[in-house]
Amino acid sequence: MTDHAQYTPEELKAIREQFLSDAPPECPRCDLHMTQRPIGGGSFGLGYARRRDWLICPKCHRSAIYDIKRGTRN
């Protein structure tokens, strides 16, 4: 079986559930705690500012970005 570069939809769902439950998200492939980096932006006169977190696996370097307020990807 080929190891895909991106997380599968099922893996992203598991990460999202951990993220929303305030549990430290773990990489579903490496079983390591993911590094969490805040991402700001959208405040350049657009009338909104999104708060997102970028979750990165320290081993395989796969990542996912979640909008904190909506609890969704990107």
PDB file of N, CA, C and O in Angstrom, chain B, residues numbered from 101:
ATOM      1  N   MET B 101       0.839  -1.179   0.000  1.00  0.00           N
ATOM      2  CA  MET B 101       0.000   0.000   0.000  1.00  0.00           C
ATOM      3  C   MET B 101       0.884   1.243   0.000  1.00  0.00           C
ATOM      4  O   MET B 101       1.903   1.292   0.689  1.00  0.00           O
ATOM      5  N   THR B 102       0.488   2.233  -0.771  1.00  0.00           N
ATOM      6  CA  THR B 102       1.236   3.477  -0.876  1.00  0.00           C
ATOM      7  C   THR B 102       0.907   4.386   0.310  1.00  0.00           C
ATOM      8  O   THR B 102      -0.255   4.548   0.683  1.00  0.00           O
ATOM      9  N   ASP B 103       1.945   4.967   0.887  1.00  0.00           N
ATOM     10  CA  ASP B 103       1.753   5.906   1.992  1.00  0.00           C
ATOM     11  C   ASP B 103       1.530   7.285   1.391  1.00  0.00           C
ATOM     12  O   ASP B 103       2.453   7.885   0.840  1.00  0.00           O
ATOM     13  N   HIS B 104       0.293   7.793   1.499  1.00  0.00           N
ATOM     14  CA  HIS B 104      -0.060   9.082   0.907  1.00  0.00           C
ATOM     15  C   HIS B 104       0.578  10.231   1.675  1.00  0.00           C
ATOM     16  O   HIS B 104       0.794  10.146   2.884  1.00  0.00           O
ATOM     17  N   ALA B 105       0.875  11.310   0.950  1.00  0.00           N
ATOM     18  CA  ALA B 105       1.524  12.475   1.548  1.00  0.00           C
ATOM     19  C   ALA B 105       0.584  13.247   2.460  1.00  0.00           C
ATOM     20  O   ALA B 105       1.034  13.884   3.412  1.00  0.00           O
ATOM     21  N   GLN B 106      -0.709  13.202   2.185  1.00  0.00           N
ATOM     22  CA  GLN B 106      -1.664  13.940   2.994  1.00  0.00           C
ATOM     23  C   GLN B 106      -2.459  12.987   3.877  1.00  0.00           C
ATOM     24  O   GLN B 106      -2.536  11.787   3.613  1.00  0.00           O
ATOM     25  N   TYR B 107      -3.043  13.542   4.924  1.00  0.00           N
ATOM     26  CA  TYR B 107      -3.924  12.750   5.776  1.00  0.00           C
ATOM     27  C   TYR B 107      -5.190  12.384   5.002  1.00  0.00           C
ATOM     28  O   TYR B 107      -5.642  13.138   4.140  1.00  0.00           O
ATOM     29  N   THR B 108      -5.747  11.236   5.314  1.00  0.00           N
ATOM     30  CA  THR B 108      -7.017  10.832   4.729  1.00  0.00           C
ATOM     31  C   THR B 108      -8.142  11.605   5.433  1.00  0.00           C
ATOM     32  O   THR B 108      -7.922  12.157   6.511  1.00  0.00           O
ATOM     33  N   PRO B 109      -9.332  11.650   4.842  1.00  0.00           N
ATOM     34  CA  PRO B 109     -10.457  12.309   5.517  1.00  0.00           C
ATOM     35  C   PRO B 109     -10.740  11.721   6.905  1.00  0.00           C
ATOM     36  O   PRO B 109     -11.107  12.458   7.820  1.00  0.00           O
ATOM     37  N   GLU B 110     -10.579  10.433   7.068  1.00  0.00           N
ATOM     38  CA  GLU B 110     -10.795   9.798   8.367  1.00  0.00           C
ATOM     39  C   GLU B 110      -9.760  10.250   9.391  1.00  0.00           C
ATOM     40  O   GLU B 110     -10.088  10.477  10.556  1.00  0.00           O
ATOM     41  N   GLU B 111      -8.509  10.382   8.954  1.00  0.00           N
ATOM     42  CA  GLU B 111      -7.447  10.857   9.849  1.00  0.00           C
ATOM     43  C   GLU B 111      -7.689  12.309  10.254  1.00  0.00           C
ATOM     44  O   GLU B 111      -7.502  12.672  11.415  1.00  0.00           O
ATOM     45  N   LEU B 112      -8.105  13.143   9.292  1.00  0.00           N
ATOM     46  CA  LEU B 112      -8.406  14.550   9.594  1.00  0.00           C
ATOM     47  C   LEU B 112      -9.568  14.661  10.571  1.00  0.00           C
ATOM     48  O   LEU B 112      -9.571  15.542  11.431  1.00  0.00           O
ATOM     49  N   LYS B 113     -10.548  13.783  10.450  1.00  0.00           N
ATOM     50  CA  LYS B 113     -11.681  13.792  11.372  1.00  0.00           C
ATOM     51  C   LYS B 113     -11.217  13.464  12.790  1.00  0.00           C
ATOM     52  O   LYS B 113     -11.660  14.093  13.751  1.00  0.00           O
ATOM     53  N   ALA B 114     -10.325  12.479  12.920  1.00  0.00           N
ATOM     54  CA  ALA B 114      -9.810  12.103  14.240  1.00  0.00           C
ATOM     55  C   ALA B 114      -9.006  13.242  14.862  1.00  0.00           C
ATOM     56  O   ALA B 114      -9.136  13.510  16.056  1.00  0.00           O
ATOM     57  N   ILE B 115      -8.187  13.905  14.070  1.00  0.00           N
ATOM     58  CA  ILE B 115      -7.402  15.051  14.562  1.00  0.00           C
ATOM     59  C   ILE B 115      -8.345  16.159  15.004  1.00  0.00           C
ATOM     60  O   ILE B 115      -8.152  16.749  16.067  1.00  0.00           O
ATOM     61  N   ARG B 116      -9.369  16.449  14.193  1.00  0.00           N
ATOM     62  CA  ARG B 116     -10.336  17.506  14.511  1.00  0.00           C
ATOM     63  C   ARG B 116     -11.062  17.214  15.817  1.00  0.00           C
ATOM     64  O   ARG B 116     -11.254  18.115  16.633  1.00  0.00           O
ATOM     65  N   GLU B 117     -11.466  15.970  16.020  1.00  0.00           N
ATOM     66  CA  GLU B 117     -12.171  15.609  17.252  1.00  0.00           C
ATOM     67  C   GLU B 117     -11.284  15.813  18.479  1.00  0.00           C
ATOM     68  O   GLU B 117     -11.752  16.293  19.512  1.00  0.00           O
ATOM     69  N   GLN B 118     -10.009  15.451  18.368  1.00  0.00           N
ATOM     70  CA  GLN B 118      -9.073  15.677  19.472  1.00  0.00           C
ATOM     71  C   GLN B 118      -8.875  17.168  19.701  1.00  0.00           C
ATOM     72  O   GLN B 118      -8.857  17.625  20.844  1.00  0.00           O
ATOM     73  N   PHE B 119      -8.728  17.920  18.631  1.00  0.00           N
ATOM     74  CA  PHE B 119      -8.512  19.361  18.702  1.00  0.00           C
ATOM     75  C   PHE B 119      -9.686  20.058  19.391  1.00  0.00           C
ATOM     76  O   PHE B 119      -9.484  20.929  20.237  1.00  0.00           O
ATOM     77  N   LEU B 120     -10.908  19.676  19.030  1.00  0.00           N
ATOM     78  CA  LEU B 120     -12.100  20.303  19.603  1.00  0.00           C
ATOM     79  C   LEU B 120     -12.360  19.885  21.044  1.00  0.00           C
ATOM     80  O   LEU B 120     -13.036  20.605  21.781  1.00  0.00           O
ATOM     81  N   SER B 121     -11.833  18.729  21.461  1.00  0.00           N
ATOM     82  CA  SER B 121     -12.055  18.257  22.834  1.00  0.00           C
ATOM     83  C   SER B 121     -10.969  18.756  23.785  1.00  0.00           C
ATOM     84  O   SER B 121     -10.931  18.352  24.947  1.00  0.00           O
ATOM     85  N   ASP B 122     -10.094  19.624  23.305  1.00  0.00           N
ATOM     86  CA  ASP B 122      -8.984  20.170  24.092  1.00  0.00           C
ATOM     87  C   ASP B 122      -7.961  19.117  24.492  1.00  0.00           C
ATOM     88  O   ASP B 122      -7.118  19.371  25.351  1.00  0.00           O
ATOM     89  N   ALA B 123      -8.025  17.943  23.881  1.00  0.00           N
ATOM     90  CA  ALA B 123      -6.985  16.932  24.095  1.00  0.00           C
ATOM     91  C   ALA B 123      -5.821  17.291  23.172  1.00  0.00           C
ATOM     92  O   ALA B 123      -6.044  17.836  22.091  1.00  0.00           O
ATOM     93  N   PRO B 124      -4.588  16.995  23.578  1.00  0.00           N
ATOM     94  CA  PRO B 124      -3.471  17.287  22.669  1.00  0.00           C
ATOM     95  C   PRO B 124      -3.596  16.415  21.418  1.00  0.00           C
ATOM     96  O   PRO B 124      -3.551  15.189  21.523  1.00  0.00           O
ATOM     97  N   PRO B 125      -3.752  17.018  20.243  1.00  0.00           N
ATOM     98  CA  PRO B 125      -3.898  16.222  19.030  1.00  0.00           C
ATOM     99  C   PRO B 125      -2.664  15.371  18.771  1.00  0.00           C
ATOM    100  O   PRO B 125      -1.532  15.813  18.963  1.00  0.00           O
ATOM    101  N   GLU B 126      -2.907  14.141  18.332  1.00  0.00           N
ATOM    102  CA  GLU B 126      -1.820  13.236  17.994  1.00  0.00           C
ATOM    103  C   GLU B 126      -1.889  12.881  16.517  1.00  0.00           C
ATOM    104  O   GLU B 126      -2.972  12.763  15.943  1.00  0.00           O
ATOM    105  N   CYS B 127      -0.734  12.714  15.916  1.00  0.00           N
ATOM    106  CA  CYS B 127      -0.661  12.286  14.524  1.00  0.00           C
ATOM    107  C   CYS B 127      -1.199  10.852  14.451  1.00  0.00           C
ATOM    108  O   CYS B 127      -0.715   9.978  15.169  1.00  0.00           O
ATOM    109  N   PRO B 128      -2.194  10.603  13.591  1.00  0.00           N
ATOM    110  CA  PRO B 128      -2.754   9.259  13.497  1.00  0.00           C
ATOM    111  C   PRO B 128      -1.786   8.241  12.893  1.00  0.00           C
ATOM    112  O   PRO B 128      -2.011   7.037  13.015  1.00  0.00           O
ATOM    113  N   ARG B 129      -0.730   8.697  12.255  1.00  0.00           N
ATOM    114  CA  ARG B 129       0.235   7.773  11.648  1.00  0.00           C
ATOM    115  C   ARG B 129       1.446   7.525  12.538  1.00  0.00           C
ATOM    116  O   ARG B 129       2.005   6.428  12.531  1.00  0.00           O
ATOM    117  N   CYS B 130       1.857   8.536  13.307  1.00  0.00           N
ATOM    118  CA  CYS B 130       3.081   8.421  14.108  1.00  0.00           C
ATOM    119  C   CYS B 130       2.812   8.284  15.605  1.00  0.00           C
ATOM    120  O   CYS B 130       3.719   7.941  16.364  1.00  0.00           O
ATOM    121  N   ASP B 131       1.584   8.546  16.038  1.00  0.00           N
ATOM    122  CA  ASP B 131       1.208   8.502  17.456  1.00  0.00           C
ATOM    123  C   ASP B 131       2.046   9.452  18.314  1.00  0.00           C
ATOM    124  O   ASP B 131       2.380   9.129  19.454  1.00  0.00           O
ATOM    125  N   LEU B 132       2.381  10.609  17.772  1.00  0.00           N
ATOM    126  CA  LEU B 132       3.114  11.643  18.504  1.00  0.00           C
ATOM    127  C   LEU B 132       2.237  12.876  18.647  1.00  0.00           C
ATOM    128  O   LEU B 132       1.397  13.142  17.788  1.00  0.00           O
ATOM    129  N   HIS B 133       2.424  13.635  19.730  1.00  0.00           N
ATOM    130  CA  HIS B 133       1.696  14.891  19.892  1.00  0.00           C
ATOM    131  C   HIS B 133       2.111  15.840  18.785  1.00  0.00           C
ATOM    132  O   HIS B 133       3.295  15.981  18.479  1.00  0.00           O
ATOM    133  N   MET B 134       1.123  16.487  18.189  1.00  0.00           N
ATOM    134  CA  MET B 134       1.381  17.427  17.105  1.00  0.00           C
ATOM    135  C   MET B 134       1.732  18.796  17.680  1.00  0.00           C
ATOM    136  O   MET B 134       1.187  19.206  18.705  1.00  0.00           O
ATOM    137  N   THR B 135       2.637  19.493  17.017  1.00  0.00           N
ATOM    138  CA  THR B 135       2.999  20.850  17.387  1.00  0.00           C
ATOM    139  C   THR B 135       1.879  21.773  16.944  1.00  0.00           C
ATOM    140  O   THR B 135       1.369  21.648  15.830  1.00  0.00           O
ATOM    141  N   GLN B 136       1.497  22.694  17.804  1.00  0.00           N
ATOM    142  CA  GLN B 136       0.395  23.608  17.510  1.00  0.00           C
ATOM    143  C   GLN B 136       0.935  25.018  17.346  1.00  0.00           C
ATOM    144  O   GLN B 136       1.582  25.554  18.246  1.00  0.00           O
ATOM    145  N   ARG B 137       0.664  25.626  16.173  1.00  0.00           N
ATOM    146  CA  ARG B 137       1.112  26.986  15.900  1.00  0.00           C
ATOM    147  C   ARG B 137      -0.083  27.852  15.525  1.00  0.00           C
ATOM    148  O   ARG B 137      -0.834  27.501  14.614  1.00  0.00           O
ATOM    149  N   PRO B 138      -0.272  28.968  16.205  1.00  0.00           N
ATOM    150  CA  PRO B 138      -1.386  29.856  15.855  1.00  0.00           C
ATOM    151  C   PRO B 138      -1.094  30.600  14.553  1.00  0.00           C
ATOM    152  O   PRO B 138       0.045  30.963  14.260  1.00  0.00           O
ATOM    153  N   ILE B 139      -2.159  30.812  13.786  1.00  0.00           N
ATOM    154  CA  ILE B 139      -2.054  31.567  12.536  1.00  0.00           C
ATOM    155  C   ILE B 139      -3.077  32.691  12.604  1.00  0.00           C
ATOM    156  O   ILE B 139      -4.266  32.443  12.805  1.00  0.00           O
ATOM    157  N   GLY B 140      -2.627  33.901  12.442  1.00  0.00           N
ATOM    158  CA  GLY B 140      -3.536  35.043  12.403  1.00  0.00           C
ATOM    159  C   GLY B 140      -3.803  35.418  10.962  1.00  0.00           C
ATOM    160  O   GLY B 140      -3.413  34.700  10.041  1.00  0.00           O
ATOM    161  N   GLY B 141      -4.454  36.518  10.773  1.00  0.00           N
ATOM    162  CA  GLY B 141      -4.639  37.000   9.406  1.00  0.00           C
ATOM    163  C   GLY B 141      -6.056  37.414   9.119  1.00  0.00           C
ATOM    164  O   GLY B 141      -6.965  37.191   9.920  1.00  0.00           O
ATOM    165  N   GLY B 142      -6.230  38.010   7.985  1.00  0.00           N
ATOM    166  CA  GLY B 142      -7.537  38.453   7.550  1.00  0.00           C
ATOM    167  C   GLY B 142      -7.923  39.815   8.092  1.00  0.00           C
ATOM    168  O   GLY B 142      -9.059  40.248   7.901  1.00  0.00           O
ATOM    169  N   SER B 143      -7.018  40.495   8.757  1.00  0.00           N
ATOM    170  CA  SER B 143      -7.371  41.780   9.363  1.00  0.00           C
ATOM    171  C   SER B 143      -6.897  42.970   8.534  1.00  0.00           C
ATOM    172  O   SER B 143      -6.740  44.067   9.071  1.00  0.00           O
ATOM    173  N   PHE B 144      -6.672  42.779   7.275  1.00  0.00           N
ATOM    174  CA  PHE B 144      -6.164  43.847   6.425  1.00  0.00           C
ATOM    175  C   PHE B 144      -7.319  44.632   5.805  1.00  0.00           C
ATOM    176  O   PHE B 144      -7.454  44.701   4.583  1.00  0.00           O
ATOM    177  N   GLY B 145      -8.162  45.229   6.681  1.00  0.00           N
ATOM    178  CA  GLY B 145      -9.269  46.023   6.199  1.00  0.00           C
ATOM    179  C   GLY B 145     -10.430  45.208   5.667  1.00  0.00           C
ATOM    180  O   GLY B 145     -11.314  45.755   5.008  1.00  0.00           O
ATOM    181  N   LEU B 146     -10.448  43.913   5.937  1.00  0.00           N
ATOM    182  CA  LEU B 146     -11.504  43.057   5.413  1.00  0.00           C
ATOM    183  C   LEU B 146     -12.687  42.941   6.357  1.00  0.00           C
ATOM    184  O   LEU B 146     -13.721  42.396   5.973  1.00  0.00           O
ATOM    185  N   GLY B 147     -12.565  43.438   7.580  1.00  0.00           N
ATOM    186  CA  GLY B 147     -13.673  43.406   8.512  1.00  0.00           C
ATOM    187  C   GLY B 147     -13.795  42.109   9.298  1.00  0.00           C
ATOM    188  O   GLY B 147     -14.769  41.925  10.027  1.00  0.00           O
ATOM    189  N   TYR B 148     -12.856  41.233   9.169  1.00  0.00           N
ATOM    190  CA  TYR B 148     -12.883  40.010   9.954  1.00  0.00           C
ATOM    191  C   TYR B 148     -11.449  39.579  10.251  1.00  0.00           C
ATOM    192  O   TYR B 148     -10.510  39.993   9.572  1.00  0.00           O
ATOM    193  N   ALA B 149     -11.302  38.767  11.243  1.00  0.00           N
ATOM    194  CA  ALA B 149      -9.983  38.217  11.571  1.00  0.00           C
ATOM    195  C   ALA B 149     -10.185  36.767  11.971  1.00  0.00           C
ATOM    196  O   ALA B 149     -10.836  36.478  12.975  1.00  0.00           O
ATOM    197  N   ARG B 150      -9.638  35.877  11.201  1.00  0.00           N
ATOM    198  CA  ARG B 150      -9.766  34.450  11.501  1.00  0.00           C
ATOM    199  C   ARG B 150      -8.656  34.027  12.444  1.00  0.00           C
ATOM    200  O   ARG B 150      -7.517  34.478  12.323  1.00  0.00           O
ATOM    201  N   ARG B 151      -8.994  33.167  13.374  1.00  0.00           N
ATOM    202  CA  ARG B 151      -7.989  32.560  14.253  1.00  0.00           C
ATOM    203  C   ARG B 151      -7.910  31.091  13.883  1.00  0.00           C
ATOM    204  O   ARG B 151      -8.880  30.346  14.016  1.00  0.00           O
ATOM    205  N   ARG B 152      -6.750  30.694  13.421  1.00  0.00           N
ATOM    206  CA  ARG B 152      -6.559  29.316  13.007  1.00  0.00           C
ATOM    207  C   ARG B 152      -5.349  28.738  13.714  1.00  0.00           C
ATOM    208  O   ARG B 152      -4.444  29.465  14.122  1.00  0.00           O
ATOM    209  N   ASP B 153      -5.345  27.435  13.852  1.00  0.00           N
ATOM    210  CA  ASP B 153      -4.201  26.728  14.405  1.00  0.00           C
ATOM    211  C   ASP B 153      -3.678  25.754  13.357  1.00  0.00           C
ATOM    212  O   ASP B 153      -4.439  25.059  12.684  1.00  0.00           O
ATOM    213  N   TRP B 154      -2.363  25.727  13.243  1.00  0.00           N
ATOM    214  CA  TRP B 154      -1.695  24.835  12.320  1.00  0.00           C
ATOM    215  C   TRP B 154      -1.106  23.716  13.160  1.00  0.00           C
ATOM    216  O   TRP B 154      -0.251  23.960  14.011  1.00  0.00           O
ATOM    217  N   LEU B 155      -1.556  22.492  12.927  1.00  0.00           N
ATOM    218  CA  LEU B 155      -1.088  21.323  13.664  1.00  0.00           C
ATOM    219  C   LEU B 155      -0.107  20.559  12.784  1.00  0.00           C
ATOM    220  O   LEU B 155      -0.439  20.176  11.662  1.00  0.00           O
ATOM    221  N   ILE B 156       1.107  20.339  13.299  1.00  0.00           N
ATOM    222  CA  ILE B 156       2.178  19.736  12.512  1.00  0.00           C
ATOM    223  C   ILE B 156       2.759  18.545  13.264  1.00  0.00           C
ATOM    224  O   ILE B 156       3.059  18.643  14.454  1.00  0.00           O
ATOM    225  N   CYS B 157       2.917  17.424  12.572  1.00  0.00           N
ATOM    226  CA  CYS B 157       3.552  16.259  13.178  1.00  0.00           C
ATOM    227  C   CYS B 157       5.066  16.463  13.158  1.00  0.00           C
ATOM    228  O   CYS B 157       5.632  16.754  12.105  1.00  0.00           O
ATOM    229  N   PRO B 158       5.735  16.314  14.316  1.00  0.00           N
ATOM    230  CA  PRO B 158       7.182  16.534  14.347  1.00  0.00           C
ATOM    231  C   PRO B 158       7.987  15.431  13.643  1.00  0.00           C
ATOM    232  O   PRO B 158       9.169  15.617  13.355  1.00  0.00           O
ATOM    233  N   LYS B 159       7.355  14.292  13.368  1.00  0.00           N
ATOM    234  CA  LYS B 159       8.088  13.192  12.731  1.00  0.00           C
ATOM    235  C   LYS B 159       7.861  13.142  11.216  1.00  0.00           C
ATOM    236  O   LYS B 159       8.815  13.212  10.440  1.00  0.00           O
ATOM    237  N   CYS B 160       6.589  13.021  10.796  1.00  0.00           N
ATOM    238  CA  CYS B 160       6.313  12.865   9.362  1.00  0.00           C
ATOM    239  C   CYS B 160       6.063  14.197   8.656  1.00  0.00           C
ATOM    240  O   CYS B 160       6.014  14.249   7.427  1.00  0.00           O
ATOM    241  N   HIS B 161       5.903  15.278   9.436  1.00  0.00           N
ATOM    242  CA  HIS B 161       5.721  16.645   8.932  1.00  0.00           C
ATOM    243  C   HIS B 161       4.413  16.861   8.184  1.00  0.00           C
ATOM    244  O   HIS B 161       4.261  17.864   7.488  1.00  0.00           O
ATOM    245  N   ARG B 162       3.467  15.938   8.316  1.00  0.00           N
ATOM    246  CA  ARG B 162       2.138  16.193   7.767  1.00  0.00           C
ATOM    247  C   ARG B 162       1.466  17.232   8.658  1.00  0.00           C
ATOM    248  O   ARG B 162       1.823  17.381   9.827  1.00  0.00           O
ATOM    249  N   SER B 163       0.490  17.949   8.101  1.00  0.00           N
ATOM    250  CA  SER B 163      -0.131  18.999   8.895  1.00  0.00           C
ATOM    251  C   SER B 163      -1.600  19.174   8.540  1.00  0.00           C
ATOM    252  O   SER B 163      -2.083  18.689   7.517  1.00  0.00           O
ATOM    253  N   ALA B 164      -2.288  19.884   9.424  1.00  0.00           N
ATOM    254  CA  ALA B 164      -3.688  20.243   9.215  1.00  0.00           C
ATOM    255  C   ALA B 164      -3.903  21.619   9.831  1.00  0.00           C
ATOM    256  O   ALA B 164      -3.290  21.961  10.843  1.00  0.00           O
ATOM    257  N   ILE B 165      -4.778  22.403   9.211  1.00  0.00           N
ATOM    258  CA  ILE B 165      -5.099  23.742   9.712  1.00  0.00           C
ATOM    259  C   ILE B 165      -6.581  23.769  10.074  1.00  0.00           C
ATOM    260  O   ILE B 165      -7.430  23.333   9.296  1.00  0.00           O
ATOM    261  N   TYR B 166      -6.882  24.288  11.269  1.00  0.00           N
ATOM    262  CA  TYR B 166      -8.267  24.365  11.721  1.00  0.00           C
ATOM    263  C   TYR B 166      -8.617  25.776  12.140  1.00  0.00           C
ATOM    264  O   TYR B 166      -7.827  26.469  12.782  1.00  0.00           O
ATOM    265  N   ASP B 167      -9.818  26.188  11.766  1.00  0.00           N
ATOM    266  CA  ASP B 167     -10.367  27.462  12.202  1.00  0.00           C
ATOM    267  C   ASP B 167     -10.907  27.245  13.611  1.00  0.00           C
ATOM    268  O   ASP B 167     -11.788  26.411  13.813  1.00  0.00           O
ATOM    269  N   ILE B 168     -10.392  27.982  14.578  1.00  0.00           N
ATOM    270  CA  ILE B 168     -10.729  27.758  15.986  1.00  0.00           C
ATOM    271  C   ILE B 168     -12.202  28.017  16.247  1.00  0.00           C
ATOM    272  O   ILE B 168     -12.864  27.203  16.892  1.00  0.00           O
ATOM    273  N   LYS B 169     -12.730  29.135  15.759  1.00  0.00           N
ATOM    274  CA  LYS B 169     -14.118  29.502  16.053  1.00  0.00           C
ATOM    275  C   LYS B 169     -15.113  28.537  15.405  1.00  0.00           C
ATOM    276  O   LYS B 169     -16.102  28.149  16.028  1.00  0.00           O
ATOM    277  N   ARG B 170     -14.853  28.158  14.174  1.00  0.00           N
ATOM    278  CA  ARG B 170     -15.797  27.281  13.465  1.00  0.00           C
ATOM    279  C   ARG B 170     -15.515  25.814  13.703  1.00  0.00           C
ATOM    280  O   ARG B 170     -16.407  24.983  13.531  1.00  0.00           O
ATOM    281  N   GLY B 171     -14.285  25.468  14.099  1.00  0.00           N
ATOM    282  CA  GLY B 171     -13.944  24.070  14.292  1.00  0.00           C
ATOM    283  C   GLY B 171     -13.845  23.305  12.988  1.00  0.00           C
ATOM    284  O   GLY B 171     -14.081  22.098  12.941  1.00  0.00           O
ATOM    285  N   THR B 172     -13.491  24.027  11.918  1.00  0.00           N
ATOM    286  CA  THR B 172     -13.399  23.402  10.608  1.00  0.00           C
ATOM    287  C   THR B 172     -12.012  23.557  10.040  1.00  0.00           C
ATOM    288  O   THR B 172     -11.215  24.364  10.517  1.00  0.00           O
ATOM    289  N   ARG B 173     -11.727  22.773   9.010  1.00  0.00           N
ATOM    290  CA  ARG B 173     -10.450  22.908   8.314  1.00  0.00           C
ATOM    291  C   ARG B 173     -10.495  24.160   7.461  1.00  0.00           C
ATOM    292  O   ARG B 173     -11.526  24.502   6.882  1.00  0.00           O
ATOM    293  N   ASN B 174      -9.351  24.843   7.393  1.00  0.00           N
ATOM    294  CA  ASN B 174      -9.186  26.036   6.574  1.00  0.00           C
ATOM    295  C   ASN B 174     -10.225  27.004   6.840  1.00  0.00           C
ATOM    296  O   ASN B 174     -10.241  28.075   6.234  1.00  0.00           O
TER     297      ASN B 174
END
